[in-house]
Amino acid sequence: MNLPSFSEDDLRKASKREDLIRETAQQIIKDFTEFDLAISFSGNIHDFYQELFVQMQQHVAYLLTEKTEKFLNLLYRIDVDISDIESYQIQVPEVPFDSLVTELIIHRELRKVLMRDFFRRSGR
């Protein structure tokens, strides 16, 4: 069975669906909570990205400077590969590292939700 791969356009479209936004927020909250990192979501889907990004970026910046092993474990848990970070960093060198990582985490969490949605819809 071939698994779907999701493009940046797929992510943009998904980020407009309320159900996927809410599910992505819950996935982010769940994954960060496993590392004792509090993330909250007001439920306002229009500010979803910015609301979560700010909170997540603070945690990522802290982990990068104070808890490197915990940071690496978080990346592993969420399934963000170091090579993906390095590749993205080359594409957008002007973006601060903590912001870049935070964005990749959001994208990965959204991809997880899209994958679950794909399997729900296909009845697998």
C-alpha positions as CSV (number, residue, x, y, z in Angstrom):
1,M,0.0,0.0,0.0
2,N,1.3,3.4,-0.9
3,L,1.0,6.0,1.8
4,P,0.1,9.5,0.6
5,S,2.7,12.3,0.9
6,F,1.4,15.7,1.6
7,S,2.7,18.8,-0.2
8,E,2.9,22.3,1.2
9,D,-0.3,23.0,-0.8
10,D,-2.0,20.1,1.0
11,L,-1.0,21.6,4.3
12,R,-2.3,25.0,3.4
13,K,-5.7,23.5,2.4
14,A,-5.8,21.4,5.6
15,S,-5.1,24.5,7.7
16,K,-8.4,25.9,6.6
17,R,-10.5,23.0,7.8
18,E,-11.8,23.5,11.3
19,D,-11.8,19.8,12.2
20,L,-8.2,19.4,11.2
21,I,-7.1,22.6,13.0
22,R,-8.7,21.4,16.2
23,E,-7.2,17.9,15.8
24,T,-3.8,19.3,15.1
25,A,-4.0,21.6,18.2
26,Q,-4.9,18.5,20.3
27,Q,-2.0,16.5,18.8
28,I,0.4,19.3,19.6
29,I,-0.9,19.7,23.2
30,K,-0.7,15.9,23.7
31,D,2.9,15.7,22.4
32,F,4.2,18.7,24.4
33,T,2.3,17.6,27.5
34,E,4.3,14.3,27.5
35,F,7.4,16.4,28.1
36,D,5.7,18.6,30.8
37,L,5.4,21.5,28.4
38,A,2.1,23.3,28.6
39,I,0.4,24.4,25.4
40,S,-3.2,25.7,25.4
41,F,-5.5,26.4,22.6
42,S,-8.4,28.9,22.9
43,G,-10.4,27.2,20.1
44,N,-10.1,30.3,17.9
45,I,-9.3,28.6,14.6
46,H,-8.5,31.9,12.9
47,D,-5.5,32.5,15.2
48,F,-4.6,28.8,15.5
49,Y,-1.2,29.0,14.0
50,Q,0.0,32.2,15.7
51,E,-1.5,31.2,19.1
52,L,0.2,27.8,19.1
53,F,3.4,29.0,17.4
54,V,4.2,31.6,20.1
55,Q,3.8,29.0,22.9
56,M,5.7,26.3,21.2
57,Q,8.5,28.6,20.2
58,Q,9.1,29.6,23.8
59,H,9.4,25.9,24.7
60,V,11.6,25.1,21.8
61,A,13.9,28.0,22.6
62,Y,14.1,27.0,26.3
63,L,14.8,23.3,25.4
64,L,17.5,24.3,22.9
65,T,19.5,26.3,25.4
66,E,18.7,24.4,28.7
67,K,17.6,20.9,27.9
68,T,19.1,19.6,24.7
69,E,18.4,15.9,25.4
70,K,14.8,16.7,26.1
71,F,14.6,18.7,22.9
72,L,16.0,15.8,20.9
73,N,13.5,13.4,22.6
74,L,10.7,15.8,21.7
75,L,11.8,15.8,18.1
76,Y,12.0,12.1,18.1
77,R,8.5,11.7,19.6
78,I,7.0,14.1,17.1
79,D,9.0,12.5,14.3
80,V,10.9,15.6,13.1
81,D,14.2,14.5,11.6
82,I,17.4,16.5,12.1
83,S,18.1,16.2,8.3
84,D,14.7,17.9,7.6
85,I,15.7,20.7,10.0
86,E,19.1,21.1,8.3
87,S,17.5,21.1,4.8
88,Y,14.9,23.7,5.8
89,Q,17.6,25.8,7.4
90,I,19.4,26.0,4.1
91,Q,16.2,27.0,2.3
92,V,15.4,29.8,4.8
93,P,18.6,30.8,6.5
94,E,17.2,34.1,7.7
95,V,14.6,32.4,10.0
96,P,15.8,32.0,13.6
97,F,16.5,28.4,14.5
98,D,13.8,28.1,17.2
99,S,11.2,29.5,14.8
100,L,12.3,27.2,12.0
101,V,12.0,24.1,14.3
102,T,8.7,25.3,15.6
103,E,7.3,25.6,12.1
104,L,8.5,22.2,11.2
105,I,6.9,20.7,14.3
106,I,3.6,22.3,13.3
107,H,3.9,21.0,9.8
108,R,4.7,17.5,11.1
109,E,1.8,17.4,13.5
110,L,-0.5,18.6,10.7
111,R,0.8,15.8,8.4
112,K,0.0,13.2,11.2
113,V,-3.5,14.5,11.4
114,L,-3.9,14.5,7.6
115,M,-2.7,10.9,7.5
116,R,-5.3,9.8,10.1
117,D,-7.9,11.7,8.2
118,F,-6.9,10.0,5.0
119,F,-7.3,6.6,6.6
120,R,-10.6,7.5,8.2
121,R,-12.0,8.7,4.8
122,S,-10.6,5.7,2.9
123,G,-12.1,3.2,5.4
124,R,-8.8,1.5,6.2
